[in-house]
Amino acid sequence: MDKKLKNVYTAFPGGKHKVLTLSYDDGKITDKRLISIFNEYGLKGTFNLNGGLIDAPFNEYYQERIPLEEYKTVYEGHEVACHTFTHPTIARCPKEQIALQVLEDRKCLESVMGKTIRGMAYPNGSFDDKVVDVFKSCGIVHARTVNSTFSFALPFDYLRWNPTCHHANERLPELCDEFINLHKTQYMYMFYVWGHSYEFERDNNWEIIENFARKIAFKDDIWYATNIDIVDYMDAADRVQISVNGDFAYNPSAISVWIEVDKKPIELKSGQYTEI
């Protein structure tokens, strides 16, 4: 008689089933205060930056941009991603200019950060299929839109990655409570918040992100991750090889992957076979 069929699920690191990620654009000086809040509460952010606008003039103090030479220190522990070199409404650009905007931004950011830059947020929320295709050909693996889902579903396409909501949306506290209370571990959930750090200064409402961070921090069932952390982890999870009988699994990737087998979390270490 065949053995009982096991329920094998993909899980986030540590066997968790929920992930929180945040994304902020433009690299203004107010990112420093935002990152200090993230670091205090263990949150992780992706910061989408324009390498060609460092010396752009500004009228309000909070519109000043962080100097390139400070990027590596300021954004340590978080993801630096592209936002195009000069922030055009990219869907109006010819393909050659789209590619140039991405590649020049990548070159600039990579020279400062010392690592490959593979993420993006669409400037002005502008994109279409042509833009997506060009971004992909330029080595971009994830790109955020400005289209709120008000849900916790994982994206079907990381190059058309819709966030849950903007931080100033009136539903943020309600969504935060809902996310914290999610308990059905047969599902995977993602909460994705985005915005611009200068908006907190402009609107005098830093308490929005402070209250949010305080409430959602340090939960045992939440993985706190950057955008690229999620993309790379899910790519590794998709490469896991499970035996037909469900007796063992092989993880060919360079990072550990977690699965849940009959409600028991199991770590699949890099390059190893693991009995499950």
Secondary structure, DSSP 8 states (H G I E B T S, - for coil): -------EEEE-GGG--EEEEEEEES-BTTHHHHHHHHHHHT--EEEEE-GGGTT---SSGGG-B--GGGHHHHTTTSEEEE--SS---GGGS-HHHHHHHHHHHHHHHHHHHSS---EEE-GGG---HHHHHHHHHTT--EEE-S----S----S-GGGB--SEETT-TTHHHHHHHHHH---TTS-EEEEEEE-HHHHHHTT-THHHHHHHHHHTT-TTEEE--HHHHHHHHHHHHT-EE-TTSSEEEE-SSS-EEEEETTEEEEE-TTEEEE-
